[in-house]
Amino acid sequence: MRDALRHARKQLELADVWKLMQAPIDEDGLPLLGTLASAVAGDQRQRAILTWILDPNRLRSVGLGEAEAAAREASILLWFGLQYPGVAGVTIEKAAALEEAAAGRVVQMLRAEIEDPTIGRCKVCGSRTAPWASLCDRCFMARGYKTGRR
């Protein structure tokens, strides 16, 4: 958060620093927290970033990990929208729409995995593999890898 503010050449009141430190985030959310802190401090450039983050359409073709990350971002943005209504265009309605889109994408990706599993399948030929392997033995050997067996 401090680096984002320094980069934007902005400062926050102590009350805002304290409030932002109460945000429901983990380490993965720190970049978003920096963006939000800069927005609270008046950095207008953050509005464009937050507009993109809040756009549910960006989730149409993302993978499961990105959809899950968007759901975590939506949670932070819901909190922010309650604490700072309308700052940098963040509203609870937009955050809720992002959360709904992220949840929908996660469900879609999980349903697709259940119907046609890729876990436990070779990414080259599609044959069955151990759940932790991305290649079957035949494709692994065809690529010139050695198994380490004697």
C-alpha positions in Angstrom: 0.0 0.0 0.0 2.8 2.4 0.9 4.6 1.8 -2.4 1.4 2.4 -4.4 0.9 5.7 -2.6 4.5 6.7 -3.0 4.3 5.9 -6.7 1.1 8.0 -7.1 2.7 10.7 -4.9 -0.3 10.7 -2.6 -0.8 10.5 1.1 -3.7 9.2 3.2 -5.1 10.4 6.5 -4.4 8.2 9.4 -8.1 7.2 9.7 -8.1 6.0 6.1 -4.8 4.1 6.6 -6.4 2.4 9.7 -9.6 1.6 7.8 -7.8 0.1 4.8 -5.6 -2.0 7.1 -8.9 -3.6 8.2 -9.7 -4.8 4.7 -10.4 -8.6 4.4 -7.4 -9.5 2.3 -4.5 -12.0 2.3 -1.1 -11.4 0.7 -2.6 -12.0 -2.8 -4.8 -9.0 -2.3 -2.0 -6.5 -1.5 -1.8 -5.1 -5.1 -5.5 -4.4 -5.1 -5.2 -2.8 -1.7 -2.6 -0.5 -3.0 -4.8 0.5 -5.9 -7.7 1.2 -3.5 -5.5 3.2 -1.2 -4.3 5.3 -4.1 -8.0 5.8 -5.2 -8.9 7.0 -1.7 -6.0 9.4 -1.8 -7.4 10.9 -4.9 -5.3 9.3 -7.7 -7.7 9.5 -10.6 -5.7 6.9 -12.7 -6.9 4.2 -10.4 -10.5 4.6 -11.7 -9.5 3.0 -15.1 -7.9 0.0 -13.3 -10.8 -0.5 -11.0 -13.3 -0.2 -13.9 -11.5 -3.1 -15.7 -11.3 -5.2 -12.5 -15.1 -4.6 -11.9 -16.0 -5.6 -15.5 -17.7 -9.0 -15.3 -17.2 -9.5 -19.1 -13.5 -10.0 -18.6 -14.3 -13.3 -17.0 -15.9 -14.9 -20.0 -12.9 -17.0 -21.1 -10.6 -17.1 -18.0 -9.4 -20.2 -16.4 -10.5 -21.5 -13.0 -7.6 -19.8 -11.1 -8.4 -16.4 -12.6 -12.1 -16.8 -11.8 -11.3 -17.7 -8.2 -9.0 -14.7 -7.9 -11.8 -12.5 -9.3 -14.1 -13.8 -6.6 -11.6 -12.8 -4.0 -11.2 -9.4 -5.5 -15.0 -9.0 -5.5 -15.1 -9.7 -1.8 -12.5 -7.0 -1.2 -14.4 -4.6 -3.5 -17.6 -5.3 -1.7 -16.0 -4.3 1.6 -14.4 -1.2 -0.1 -17.8 -0.2 -1.6 -19.3 -0.3 1.8 -16.5 1.7 3.4 -16.0 4.2 0.6 -19.3 4.3 -1.5 -18.6 5.4 -5.1 -14.9 6.2 -4.7 -13.2 5.5 -8.0 -16.5 4.1 -9.4 -16.6 1.2 -6.9 -20.1 0.4 -5.8 -21.5 -2.6 -4.0 -23.7 -3.3 -7.0 -20.7 -3.5 -9.3 -18.7 -5.6 -6.9 -21.7 -8.0 -6.4 -22.0 -8.3 -10.2 -18.3 -9.2 -10.4 -18.8 -11.7 -7.6 -21.8 -13.3 -9.4 -19.9 -13.5 -12.7 -16.8 -15.0 -11.0 -19.0 -17.6 -9.2 -20.7 -18.4 -12.4 -17.4 -18.9 -14.2 -16.1 -21.1 -11.4 -19.2 -23.3 -11.6 -18.9 -23.5 -15.4 -15.3 -24.5 -15.2 -15.9 -27.2 -12.5 -18.9 -28.5 -14.4 -16.8 -28.9 -17.6 -14.1 -30.7 -15.6 -16.7 -33.1 -14.2 -18.2 -33.8 -17.6 -14.9 -34.2 -19.4 -12.1 -34.5 -16.9 -8.6 -33.2 -17.8 -7.2 -34.2 -14.5 -5.7 -37.7 -14.9 -5.4 -37.3 -18.6 -2.3 -36.9 -20.8 -2.3 -33.4 -22.2 -0.8 -34.7 -25.5 -2.8 -37.8 -26.4 -5.6 -37.8 -23.8 -4.9 -41.3 -22.3 -5.3 -41.9 -18.6 -2.5 -40.9 -16.3 -2.0 -40.5 -12.6 -3.9 -37.4 -11.3 -0.6 -35.6 -10.7 0.9 -36.3 -14.1 0.4 -34.2 -17.1 1.8 -36.7 -19.6 1.4 -40.5 -20.0 4.5 -42.7 -19.9 4.5 -43.0 -23.8 4.3 -39.3 -24.4 6.8 -38.6 -21.6 9.3 -41.0 -23.2 8.6 -39.7 -26.7 9.7 -36.2 -25.6 13.1 -37.7 -24.6 12.6 -37.6 -20.8 14.1 -40.3 -18.7 12.0 -42.0 -16.0 14.9 -42.5 -13.6 14.1 -46.2 -13.4 16.9 -48.7 -13.7 
